[in-house]
Amino acid sequence: MVEALRQPGKLLVFSAPSGTGKSTIAKMVLERIPNIRFSVSATTRQKRPGEQEGVNYYFLKKEDFEEKIRNGGFIEHEFFFGNHYGTRLDKTIEIIDSGSHILFDLDVKGALNLKRLFPENSLLLFLKPPSMEVLQQRLEGRESEDEESLKARLERARLELEYADRFDEVIVNDNLDKAVDTVTALISKFLSNT
């Protein structure tokens, strides 16, 4: 008897400017579609209160992260706001080879690079704020940004918005429930296409 070939998992990528609601939408989608695993990125930034190693991020020393870069250990990696961020290639391949689907939270360049590496089984979703004014209000509402950091995040958001048309789908988060419904439907359709 021949063993059935396992279908590789699919890669689902969210990109959005900081403050767009990406993490909230991702959490709600993961609750609705339980057979998706969330990709855990590596970073050199300091752990925030409540964050856990291997759950929120893999927290690496700068030297260790840079060694992994030299050895080709990341699908994508970026340096911004004074820290490295990256997606481990070995963990990603392990998960999709097992047939599991992965949801990624990546910056725009990382998302486009992932699509280049896995063109057939990846779906790129770009989440947009209703406007830059709303985005600024959301970031200010966090009360975690000083004036310089807020300015940097808004400038980065403007740059990221220029990449939106290179994504498979663009969703405006002007209503959280509606955005979650739209994203869930897009992902469900993509996962059902084998």
Buried (B, 14 or more C-beta within 10 A) or exposed (E): EEEEEEEBBBBBBBBBBBBBBBEEBBEBBBEEBEEBBBBBBBBBBEEEEEEEEEEBBBBBEEEEBBEBEEEEBBBBBBEEEEEBBBBBBEBBBEBBEEEBBBBBBBBBBBBBBBBEEBEEBBBBBBBBBEEEEBBBEBBEEEEEBEEEEBEBBBEBBEEBBEBBEBBBBBBBBEEEEEBBBBBBEBBEEBBEEE
